[in-house]
Amino acid sequence: MASVSLRFSLRLQTPSSFPPSPHHRLSDAISCCCASTASAPHTAIASAGSFNHPILVNGDPPSFVSAPGRRIVAVGDLHGDLEKARYALRMADVLSSDGQDSWVGGQTVLVQLGDILDRGEDEIAILSLLKSLDIQAKASGGAVFQVNGNHETLNVEGDFRYVDSGAFDECADFLEYLDTCGHNWQEAFLGWSSVSKRWKEDRKVPQKHWGPWNLVKRQKGVISRSILLRPGGPLASELAQNAVVLKINDWVFCHGGLLPHHVQYGIERMNREVSLWMKGLGDNSSNIPFIAMKGYDSVVWSRLYSRDTSHLNDHQINQIQAVLQETLQAVGAKAMVVGHTPQSTGVNCEFNCSIWRIDVGMSSGVHNSRPEVLEITDGGARAIRNISERFRELEVVDYM
């Protein structure tokens, strides 16, 4: 496989030829609590089973979601670790345990909080898996949403400092696989999670360690990644379908943290600007959306709510809590869920559980911690710390 050239780089589909996102099948506009803050028409995701109401999505990319009565499961940073990702999804009771990668979550809404890229070698495979699960979930009345993190924005920006060497190889392998699929993006992207392991095993067949060949191999991986992730590239255009801030019912999900000036700027506006930039579109496609993805207090980089309060004095804690409450009030939410900052104590909440921190550093490229997920139901929210906890009663923390 390694001998295949990069000739396919000139024949990739343009973003306009990609299949439309399944989030955006238009329906009649239906009013909801978010209508005053959103301009795009609503999208209805077909309901199934006992629910009378479909999941309603507003914004492109999705910004506001009404999912009446649904169980919501949130998963934090995955950083290219496919096995840990699968374990977390099985723990969340949305992925089958038979190795077939089937959606078993019914009408559950799954939210992944970004940082799928960097520090691990199976990034595209995870993105492929989530895309496949989203399609399956919609057929059952559920849904899968992703929120872009700082490492997604870094890679589209061309910053590859944190890329694992195996991830460069995966990019080259995937482009070759796309070539074998006749450049049918949908077929290749959806199928990659099931075939990537074989491609990796073939690639790792012992070869002579010849310096010039290794250099060519590395260059091929860097070029492949640039083709896929540059603004307007096919993988960047997939990421462009994701929000940086997503409100589902009365919960807000983002990678780093939402602040009052972000809400004032406009959630849907930020999502749209990042999406257009990732697609290489807009009046000034080279102008990186600063408020969402650049600077210490941007949405994808902020760590304000993830700080260890044991190291803060009362005044600092009160200030952070005041900022959080102002933000939640401005967006009309009860609580916020963030990733980005690994939590040594696992999934936890602060400030009367109005903020939940769910990055547990599970990837082998980070802390190699055990996976944990957050479950949100009408009765409250809880951390699920192992698979057996799905089947026994736990203390449930009310979100208020």
C-alpha positions, 0 to 999 in steps of 0.5 A: 500500500505504501507505494501508491502515489499522491496522484489522488490529491488533484482529484478530490471532490470540492466541498460543494459536491459533498453529500449534505449533512443529515442534520439539515433536512429541511422541514416546516419551521417550528417555533421553540425557545431558541427561535429569537436567537437563531435565523436559520430554519429548523430541521426535524430529525425523525422521531421513533418509538414512543416519543411524539416529538422529533428532535428539532435542530436550529442553525447550520451548523447546529446551534440549538437543539430541542430533544424532548424527553431524550437521554443525553450522553456526553463524552469528552476528549478522545485524542485519536484513541479508537479503542478508548472511544469505543469503550466509552461509547459502550459504557454510555450504552450507545455502541454494541459490544459485538464488534459491529459498531452498531448504534444501540442507544435508541433515542439517546442524544450523544454529544462528543465535546471535541479534541478527536484530533492529535496525540493519537493515531486513529483520528479519522477512524473515530470521526468515521465511527461517529458519522456512522453512528449518527446516521444509525441513531437518526433512524432510531429517533436519536442523534449524534452531535460533535463540538469542535475543540481547539485541536480541530481548529489547530489542524485546519489552521495548519498547526500540526505540532501535536500530531502523532506520527501514526496519525500522519500515516493514517491520513496517507492510508485514508487517501489511498483508501479513498482512491480505491473507493473511486473517490466516493467520499461518503463511502470511504469516510463511513467505511474507514472505521471498519477497515482502518485496523487492517490498513494499519496492520499492513502498514506495520509489517516489518520493513527495513529502517531506511532513512530516506524512505522514512523521510519520504513516508513522513512527507507523504503523511504531512501532504496527505494531512494538509490535503484533508484538513486545509480550509475547504479540504474534505475532512475540514468540510466534515468538521465544518458541520460541527458547532463550537457551541451547542445548546440542547434543551437547557444544557450548553456544550462547548469544548473550553468554556462559554463566556458572557461576551461570547453570548453577546457576540452570538452563538449561531454567528460564531458557529457559522463563522468557524464553519465558513472558515473551515470550508474555505468560504466567506468574504475573507476565508483567511480571517480566523474567527478569533472570538471562537478559537483564538486567545486564552478566553476563546470558546475552544481555549478557555479554562476558566471553569475547569480550574481546581478551586482548591487552589483559589481563594474565596474571591476568585471562586465567587468571581468565576461563579458569577461569570458562569451564572451570567453566561447561563442566564444570558443563554437561558441554560441550567448548566454547561458541560466542557472538556479541554482540561483533563480532570484528575478526579474524573468527571466532576461538577462545580458551583452547585453542579452548574458546570460539568467537566468531562475531559478525563484524559482517557487517550493513551496519548494523554493520561491513559485514564479509564473512560468516563461519560456524563449521563443527563436525564430528566431526573438529573445528571451523573457520571458513569465510571464503568460499564457495570454502573449502567445497570445499577442505581447511582446517586443522581445529582440535580443540575440546579 
